[in-house]
Amino acid sequence: QVQLLESGGGLVQPGGSLRLSCAASRNILSINVMRWYHQAPGKERELVAVITSGGTTNYADSVKGRFTISRDTGKNTVYLQMNSLKPEDTAVYYCNADTMFANYWGKGTLVTVSS
């Protein structure tokens, strides 16, 4: 089993920044892929960013150039640095992980971008 705990959400003004954290209960080098998704009110959950155990990253077109996914293997934690935030970024952000046996989800952290 892998437990995932997101943190770092909150209220931020347009143009501001937040850093989300996803702490995993096991060595993230043993997790094949970790992802950030978000889900806005009334919309489907969407993939935001991906990082593999080898360090390869990818991003949704809507966040390219603004968001960065990274990791600290010593802390078993994956981060999402969000800059130049827009009101349309408002959503619950979820951490997701794939192992060779199963797929896991955190419970989410709310990001609200508003004046």
C-alpha positions in Angstrom: 0.0 0.0 0.0 1.1 3.6 -0.7 -0.4 6.5 1.2 -0.3 9.9 -0.5 -0.8 13.2 1.4 -1.2 16.5 -0.4 -0.6 19.8 1.3 0.1 23.5 0.3 -3.2 24.5 -1.1 -4.9 27.8 -0.2 -6.2 31.1 -1.4 -3.9 33.1 -3.7 -4.4 36.2 -5.8 -4.2 36.1 -9.6 -0.5 36.2 -10.7 0.6 34.7 -7.4 2.4 31.4 -6.6 1.9 28.3 -4.5 3.9 25.1 -4.0 2.0 21.9 -3.5 3.5 18.9 -1.8 2.7 15.2 -2.1 4.3 13.0 0.6 4.4 9.3 -0.1 4.6 6.5 2.5 7.4 4.7 0.6 10.5 5.4 -1.4 9.3 7.3 -4.5 12.1 5.7 -6.5 10.1 2.5 -6.2 7.0 4.3 -7.7 7.0 4.2 -11.5 5.1 7.4 -12.1 3.7 10.2 -10.0 1.2 12.7 -11.3 -0.7 15.8 -10.3 -4.3 16.1 -11.5 -6.8 18.9 -10.8 -10.6 19.0 -10.8 -12.5 22.2 -11.0 -16.2 22.5 -10.0 -18.5 20.9 -12.5 -15.6 19.6 -14.6 -13.8 16.3 -15.1 -10.5 15.5 -13.4 -7.6 16.6 -15.7 -4.0 15.6 -15.8 -1.7 18.5 -14.9 1.9 17.2 -14.7 3.8 13.9 -14.6 7.2 12.8 -13.3 8.6 9.3 -13.8 11.0 7.4 -11.5 13.7 8.4 -14.0 12.9 12.1 -13.6 11.2 12.6 -17.0 8.5 15.3 -16.8 5.5 16.3 -18.9 2.8 19.0 -18.5 -0.7 19.8 -19.7 -0.7 22.6 -22.4 -2.6 24.9 -20.1 0.2 25.0 -17.5 3.3 24.8 -19.6 5.7 27.5 -18.7 3.9 28.3 -15.4 4.0 25.0 -13.4 7.0 22.8 -12.5 6.8 19.2 -11.1 9.9 18.1 -9.1 10.9 15.6 -6.4 12.9 15.2 -3.3 13.7 11.5 -3.1 15.2 11.8 0.4 11.8 13.1 1.7 9.7 10.8 -0.5 7.9 13.9 -1.7 6.8 15.3 -5.1 6.2 19.0 -5.5 4.1 21.2 -7.9 5.4 24.7 -8.1 2.6 26.9 -9.5 3.5 30.4 -10.8 1.5 33.1 -12.6 -1.7 31.6 -11.2 -5.0 32.3 -13.0 -8.6 32.1 -11.7 -9.1 29.1 -14.1 -6.5 27.2 -12.1 -8.9 27.1 -9.2 -9.5 23.4 -8.4 -8.9 20.5 -6.1 -5.4 19.2 -6.8 -4.8 15.5 -6.4 -1.6 13.5 -6.2 -1.6 10.1 -8.1 1.0 7.3 -8.1 1.5 4.1 -10.2 3.4 1.1 -8.9 3.9 -2.2 -10.6 0.9 -3.5 -8.7 -1.6 -0.7 -8.3 -2.7 2.9 -8.7 -3.1 5.3 -5.7 -4.7 8.7 -5.0 -4.5 11.3 -2.3 -7.5 13.1 -1.0 -6.7 16.4 -2.6 -5.8 19.9 -1.6 -7.9 23.0 -2.6 -6.3 25.8 -4.6 -8.4 29.0 -5.0 -7.2 31.8 -7.2 -9.2 34.9 -6.5 -8.9 38.6 -5.6 
